[in-house]
Amino acid sequence: MSNGFETLAIHAGQEPDPVTGAVVPPIYATSTYKQDGVGGLRGGYEYSRSANPTRTALEEALAAVEGGVRGMAFASGLAAEDTLLRTVCKPNDHVVIPNDAYGGTYRLFSKVHERWGLHYDPVPLGDLDAVAAAMTQKTKLIWVETPTNPLLGIADIAALAQLAHENDALLVVDNTFASPYLQQPLALGADVVVHSTTKYVGGHSDVVGGALIAADKGLGDELAYHQNAMGGVAGPFDAWLTLRGLKTLGVRMDRHCDNAERVVDLLLAHPRVTQVLYPGLDEHPGHEVAAKQMKRFGGMVSFRVDGGEQEAVDVCDRTKLFTLGESLGGVESLIEHPGRMTHASAAGSPLEVPGDLVRLSVGIETVDDLLADLTQALG
Ligand SMILES: Cc1ncc(COP(=O)(O)O)c(C=O)c1O
């Protein structure tokens, strides 16, 4: 009998502790492990960069909720991304990336990996012909974000997986915005899922972390080898917090979606709002694909305001309940100006975002309070 998503999130990798019966996996704050004679490891543990039982619990739970064979937890989303790139790519290889990728991901390509000879092309991933045209003999990866940060663009995971595989490339999906509750990229043909678990998976804005989940054992083993060899692992305290967050992902996501839908209705009706970006809207160009591959449309909403960049900045300054801050995916609502905050590193690049754009991470507070706050901030 296969278990449902919420059951996996609460139980996978989280058997009660065999020694004490503790229902919650303990925080194993230890760097090393006593061996029963040289090479006599207990349960395979020797040194906590290689493996730690708290991290193992999180890694098994992440693999289960994404439907993968191997999960790996990292110190941040970017540490996970870097490990993936250095496992799969070498100098002179090529990667196709979204033309509205998360700014930090773009910076990793443009300022770090390019210096080591990894070439990349930003492409609108909603346009399959453009992706096909960008592929070269050296393309090792198509890197997908869907929905994208912050423009909430949608890419067709199944179609891109097929295109990648026809060209002997891998499909990587950054599933941070959707979370595994709303979208299961590996079931749609992706080879690896990336997460900033800092966001919805952790869910409480109290921990930074990242993850890779591999669809097959060979790639999973290679990634795990590099995780240990490169060392960007999640510590046991962070792994424990992230695992605690993961248990409630399903109920949180449903409330994030409920509240976001109400916020979208308010914004659509507001005279100062010139455009609402949300994949749940019929008029969103990616709506059909999103409806096919997502359970619901998520808690992230972006919008553009009449009055240009200054007005967008002023709206961000005027909210009281929506906290002005970077990051997303926590229980509390956040507001930000992507052009000057999360995506400032993309200024002057093909990934620059419009100045009149505001991004909301709609939290799970009482929705009427959120609507009242936005109403007063929009004036
Ligand atoms: C979509 C997406 N991917 C990756 C990252 C990077 O993750 P981290 O900040 O945990 O390194 C972020 C961070 O904002 C993100 O939004």
The ligand as an ORCA input file, in Angstrom:
! r2SCAN-3c Opt
* xyz 0 1
  C      13.658     29.820     -6.424
  C      14.868     29.868     -5.555
  N      15.856     28.986     -5.751
  C      16.988     28.992     -5.001
  C      17.160     29.924     -4.004
  C      18.456     29.922     -3.215
  O      18.269     29.337     -1.973
  P      19.037     29.774     -0.623
  O      18.725     31.208     -0.375
  O      18.482     28.821      0.397
  O      20.488     29.563     -0.889
  C      16.159     30.852     -3.741
  C      16.332     31.854     -2.668
  O      15.609     32.823     -2.589
  C      14.986     30.831     -4.545
  O      13.988     31.714     -4.363
*
